[in-house]
Amino acid sequence: MTFHKEGYTSLAICILFIFILNAFISFYFPEAHVVKWIVYILSFLLFAIIVQFFRSPKINIDADDQYVLCPADGKVVVIEETVETEFLKDKRIQLSVFMSPINVHINRNPIAGVVKYFKYNPGKYLVAWHPKSSTENERTTIAIENKNGVTVLFRQIAGALARRIVWYVKEGDVVEQGAQFGFIKFGSRVDVFLPLGTEIKVELGQVVKGGRTILAQLADKPAPVKTETTKAEAGDAFETVKAARPVKNTIKKKA
């Protein structure tokens, strides 16, 4: 277990705050032993919270191009078919993982490949489980194409507490499966958009681990995207069939 680099500033501020607070209590209230112990306990709890939040456990990544690894620790809160409108602009299976403040907040690449798209979007700070947080909150959108030409898109989404998203990738980067691509501070969510036909390996409410839990198995050939037929297209098709249908002779012959 190590301490993540994104936590150095937060840890320094925490230690400075604890030092000043304890020095103040000791100088102005030297006889208030009960108050001192309360401050000591609160100081220890604050320090422990910062350390556990920015912890960076060492894990073994079992890379496999056939599988999609979970990008973050947390709980699966969404599995549904939807339309990805920012980059892919087609139907996808959306799988969302909610990260609570007690989870490890390191984000990892779900697949290996080339970063085909990256964009940072400023936005709101709705609670991470809100349905509109995926499109209205502050977020980054990243799309990776693997060696088989399959693209997986995923988003870091800020929540009500998470006010800082950190990323380490850009368009054109070649990335490894399970390697760190970013970090989100203090509660958040990660959405993954998978091709139709992908076999989902997790269930709603399941607790998952970043870089270790297999979210899904990619199909050899992604299922074709079905599009809805418009009224105009349906009318044209009807007229075509009508024109091709033989016309019955309704004129009666005279006796």
Sequence and secondary structure as in RCSB ss.txt:
>XXXX:A:sequence
MTFHKEGYTSLAICILFIFILNAFISFYFPEAHVVKWIVYILSFLLFAIIVQFFRSPKINIDADDQYVLCPADGK
VVVIEETVETEFLKDKRIQLSVFMSPINVHINRNPIAGVVKYFKYNPGKYLVAWHPKSSTENERTTIAIENKNGV
TVLFRQIAGALARRIVWYVKEGDVVEQGAQFGFIKFGSRVDVFLPLGTEIKVELGQVVKGGRTILAQLADKPAPV
KTETTKAEAGDAFETVKAARPVKNTIKKKA
>XXXX:A:secstr
 EE GGGHHHHHHHHHHHHHHHHHHHHH TT HHHHHHHHHHHHHHHHHHHHHTEE        TTEEE SSSEE
EEEEEEEEETTTT EEEEEEEEEE TTS  EEE SS EEEEEEEEE  B   TTSTTHHHHBSEEEEEEE TTS 
EEEEEEEE SS   EEE   TT EE TT EEEEE SSEEEEEEE TT EE   TT EE TTTSEEEE  SS    
     HHHHHHHHHHHHHHS          
